[in-house]
């Protein structure tokens, strides 16, 4: 019985991936103005969808086969389930890294769901997704810069460091200097993420719904709605830029007593698009770097009070709260007068709730 169910699930997943892959490839040819981009999508999208389906079927089969016949609540079942969780987490981790982009974002999200997802998945995703994000090559970066700003990085900027200082799921950051001599941080979206987003969403929806049908306990359909709502906003960097401005306006108007201690880097609007964001470069320490913070003459207890007050103001006065306050999004530096300033780059629409 289990084998038949699994075979039906796997067949549906593989058939669905073929249909979705073919449809996505056809849509790419019909809608793309760039034949080379269309060709890349025609070859990569079906492969990604097939890879997703095989991984999902493998994970499902492992659960059903390994746990079959083991009494519910028994010590042996708990031990085997832990091992299956680990294998499933590693398969999913491998899939996320192979596909990249939105899949890395999904993995990062799973790494924050301690109370909703098995601990083996949470720990695996948290340990790898935040520190091993894939990087775009310099040629790919040049491709994005030329398409968005009309020239190569060395033409648009006086200086441009080809080596990124940070890489995340959807973009990476390069340091550059404008022709006016100003040091800036440039967030460059990884290539073709927007092009494959629709196909990625479709295949994740197919897999989650199919697995839930055959395995009712596997119910992560809420993840589909969250992806559908958040991904388009995450892929538009101008939304992030506008939110940073709104953040500062809120503090100036509603919380003037601490407005001088909160800062969001200035946006260079003439050098920013939906896929490329240029902001003022800030030399500061991450909020969890205690040694550096202390070396700057900042007391961690004072910083903790400031951060708590900043978030209290956002929650109870502004109704506009930064919901992704990890270390890379919260930096600190000393002010000339002595106190600390707190600011949060990387403020995307998906990180806020009104």
C-alpha positions in Angstrom: 0.0 0.0 0.0 2.7 2.5 1.0 4.8 1.6 -2.1 1.8 2.2 -4.4 1.0 5.5 -2.8 4.6 6.6 -3.1 4.8 5.5 -6.7 1.6 7.5 -7.5 3.0 10.5 -5.7 6.4 10.3 -7.4 4.7 9.8 -10.8 2.5 12.9 -10.3 5.5 15.0 -9.2 7.6 14.0 -12.2 4.8 14.4 -14.6 3.9 17.8 -13.1 7.5 18.9 -13.3 7.7 18.0 -17.0 4.5 20.0 -17.7 5.6 23.0 -15.7 9.1 22.9 -17.1 7.9 22.7 -20.7 5.4 25.5 -20.0 8.0 27.7 -18.3 10.4 27.2 -21.2 7.8 28.0 -23.8 6.8 31.2 -21.8 10.5 32.2 -21.7 10.9 32.0 -25.4 7.7 33.9 -26.1 8.3 36.7 -23.6 12.0 37.2 -23.5 13.6 39.9 -25.6 17.0 38.3 -25.0 17.4 35.0 -27.0 20.4 34.0 -24.8 18.4 34.4 -21.6 15.5 32.5 -23.1 17.9 29.6 -24.1 19.3 29.5 -20.6 15.9 29.3 -19.1 14.8 26.6 -21.5 17.6 24.4 -20.3 17.7 25.3 -16.6 14.1 25.6 -15.6 13.0 22.0 -16.5 16.1 20.6 -14.8 15.3 22.6 -11.6 11.8 21.3 -11.6 12.8 17.7 -12.2 15.4 18.0 -9.5 12.8 19.3 -7.1 10.4 16.4 -7.8 13.1 13.7 -7.4 14.2 15.2 -4.1 10.6 15.5 -2.7 9.9 11.9 -3.7 13.1 10.6 -2.2 12.3 12.4 1.1 8.8 11.1 1.2 9.8 7.5 0.3 12.4 7.6 3.1 9.9 8.6 5.7 7.3 6.0 4.6 9.7 3.1 4.2 11.9 3.7 7.2 9.0 4.3 9.7 6.7 1.5 8.3 5.6 -0.9 11.0 7.4 0.9 13.9 5.0 1.4 16.8 4.0 5.1 17.4 5.7 6.5 20.4 8.3 3.7 20.7 11.9 4.5 21.4 13.0 2.8 18.1 10.6 4.9 16.1 11.9 8.1 17.7 15.5 7.1 16.9 14.7 6.2 13.3 12.6 9.3 12.8 15.5 11.4 14.0 17.8 9.8 11.4 15.2 10.2 8.7 14.8 13.9 9.6 18.5 14.4 9.2 18.6 12.6 5.9 15.7 14.7 4.7 17.2 17.9 5.9 20.5 17.2 4.1 18.7 16.3 0.8 16.7 19.5 1.1 19.9 21.5 1.9 21.6 20.0 -1.2 18.6 21.0 -3.4 18.6 24.5 -2.1 22.2 25.0 -2.9 21.9 23.5 -6.3 18.9 25.7 -7.3 20.0 28.8 -5.4 18.1 32.0 -5.3 14.6 31.6 -3.9 15.4 28.2 -2.6 18.2 29.6 -0.4 15.6 32.1 0.9 13.2 29.2 1.7 16.0 27.3 3.5 16.8 30.4 5.6 13.1 30.7 6.5 12.9 27.1 7.5 15.9 27.7 9.7 13.9 30.2 11.8 10.8 27.9 12.4 11.8 26.2 15.6 8.2 25.4 16.7 6.8 24.4 13.3 9.5 22.4 11.6 11.5 19.4 13.0 14.7 20.5 14.9 16.9 18.6 12.5 15.7 20.7 9.6 16.0 23.9 11.6 19.6 23.3 12.7 20.7 22.1 9.3 19.3 25.1 7.5 20.4 27.6 10.0 24.0 26.4 10.1 24.4 26.4 6.3 22.0 28.8 4.6 23.3 31.9 6.4 27.0 31.3 5.8 27.3 29.5 2.5 25.2 31.5 0.1 26.4 31.1 -3.5 28.0 34.1 -5.3 27.5 35.4 -8.8 30.7 35.6 -10.9 32.0 39.1 -11.8 30.9 38.5 -15.4 27.3 38.0 -14.1 27.6 41.1 -12.0 28.7 43.1 -15.0 25.7 41.7 -16.9 23.3 43.0 -14.3 25.0 46.4 -13.9 25.1 47.0 -17.7 21.5 46.0 -18.1 20.3 48.1 -15.2 22.6 51.2 -15.5 23.7 51.1 -19.1 27.4 50.4 -18.7 30.0 48.2 -17.1 30.9 48.8 -13.4 34.2 50.4 -14.3 32.3 52.8 -16.6 29.5 53.7 -14.1 31.8 54.0 -11.1 35.2 55.4 -10.5 36.2 52.3 -8.6 34.4 48.9 -8.2 35.7 46.0 -6.2 34.9 42.8 -8.1 35.1 40.7 -4.9 31.8 40.9 -2.9 32.0 41.7 0.8 28.8 39.7 1.4 26.5 37.4 -0.4 22.9 36.5 0.4 20.1 34.4 -1.1 19.0 36.9 -3.7 21.9 39.3 -4.1 25.5 40.2 -3.1 27.2 43.4 -2.0 30.1 45.1 -3.7 32.0 48.2 -2.5 32.6 51.0 -5.0 33.4 54.7 -5.3 31.3 57.1 -7.4 32.9 59.6 -9.8 32.2 62.2 -7.0 34.5 60.2 -4.7 31.8 58.9 -2.4 32.2 55.3 -1.1 29.1 53.2 -1.7 27.7 49.7 -1.1 26.0 48.2 -4.2 23.5 45.4 -3.8 23.4 43.4 -7.0 20.7 40.8 -7.6 21.8 37.4 -8.7 21.1 36.9 -12.4 17.9 35.4 -13.7 16.3 35.0 -10.3 13.3 37.1 -11.4 13.0 35.0 -14.6 12.8 31.7 -12.8 10.7 32.9 -9.8 7.3 32.0 -11.4 8.5 28.5 -12.2 10.1 28.0 -8.8 6.8 29.1 -7.1 4.8 26.7 -9.3 6.9 23.7 -8.6 7.1 24.3 -4.9 3.3 24.6 -4.9 3.0 21.3 -6.8 5.3 19.4 -4.5 3.8 20.7 -1.3 0.2 20.1 -2.4 1.0 16.6 -3.8 2.9 15.5 -0.7 0.0 16.8 1.5 -2.5 14.8 -0.5 -0.6 11.5 0.0 0.8 12.3 3.5 -1.8 14.5 5.3 0.6 15.1 8.2 2.9 16.9 5.8 1.0 20.2 5.7 3.2 23.2 4.7 0.7 24.7 2.4 0.9 28.0 4.4 4.5 28.3 3.0 3.1 28.6 -0.5 1.0 31.7 0.4 3.9 33.3 2.1 6.2 32.7 -0.9 3.6 34.1 -3.3 3.2 37.3 -1.2 6.8 38.0 -0.2 8.9 37.0 -3.2 7.8 39.7 -5.6 8.5 42.4 -2.9 11.9 40.9 -2.1 12.9 41.0 -5.7 12.2 44.7 -6.1 15.0 46.6 -4.4 13.3 49.9 -4.8 10.7 48.7 -2.3 13.6 48.2 0.1 14.9 51.7 -0.6 11.6 53.3 0.0 11.2 51.4 3.3 14.5 52.7 4.6 13.3 56.3 3.9 10.0 55.5 5.6 11.8 54.1 8.6 13.8 57.3 9.1 10.8 59.5 8.6 8.9 57.6 11.3 11.7 58.2 13.8 12.0 61.9 13.0 8.3 62.5 13.2 7.2 60.0 15.9 10.3 59.3 18.0 12.4 62.4 17.8 14.0 61.7 21.2 16.0 58.8 19.7 16.0 59.8 16.1 19.7 60.8 16.3 20.6 57.3 17.4 19.0 55.5 14.4 20.3 55.7 10.9 19.6 54.0 7.5 22.2 54.5 4.8 21.4 57.1 2.1 20.1 55.8 -1.1 21.6 56.9 -4.4 18.4 56.9 -6.5 20.1 57.7 -9.8 22.2 54.5 -9.4 19.4 52.3 -8.1 16.8 50.1 -9.9 14.6 47.2 -9.0 17.6 44.8 -9.3 20.5 47.0 -8.2 20.6 49.1 -5.1 23.3 51.7 -4.4 23.6 53.0 -0.8 26.0 54.9 1.3 28.8 52.7 2.6 28.8 52.4 6.4 31.9 51.3 8.3 30.5 49.7 11.5 30.4 46.6 13.7 27.8 43.9 13.6 25.5 44.1 16.6 26.7 40.7 17.9 30.4 41.5 17.6 31.0 42.2 21.3 34.8 42.5 21.2 34.7 45.1 18.4 31.9 47.0 20.0 33.8 47.2 23.3 37.0 48.3 21.5 34.9 51.2 20.1 34.1 52.3 23.6 30.5 51.2 23.5 29.1 49.3 26.5 27.0 46.3 25.4 24.4 47.0 28.1 23.9 50.5 26.7 23.6 49.1 23.2 21.1 46.5 24.4 18.9 49.2 25.9 19.1 51.3 22.8 18.1 48.4 20.5 15.2 47.5 22.8 14.0 51.1 22.8 14.3 51.3 19.0 12.2 48.2 18.5 9.6 49.3 21.2 9.1 52.6 19.3 8.7 50.8 16.0 6.2 48.3 17.5 4.1 50.5 19.7 4.3 53.9 17.9 5.1 53.4 14.3 3.3 50.2 13.4 6.1 49.6 11.0 8.6 47.1 12.4 11.8 45.6 11.1 11.2 41.8 11.4 14.5 40.5 10.3 17.0 41.9 12.9 19.9 39.5 12.4 23.5 40.7 12.8 24.0 41.5 9.1 21.0 43.9 9.2 22.0 45.6 12.5 25.3 47.6 12.7 26.6 49.9 15.3 29.2 52.7 15.5 30.2 55.4 18.0 28.9 58.9 17.5 31.2 61.9 17.9 29.4 62.9 21.1 29.9 59.5 22.7 26.6 57.6 22.4 25.9 54.9 20.0 24.1 55.0 16.7 22.1 52.1 15.4 21.1 51.5 11.8 19.8 48.7 9.7 20.8 48.2 6.1 19.0 45.6 4.0 15.6 46.8 4.9 13.3 44.9 2.5 9.5 44.9 2.4 9.4 41.3 3.5 11.1 42.3 6.7 8.3 44.7 7.9 4.8 44.3 9.2 2.4 47.3 9.5 
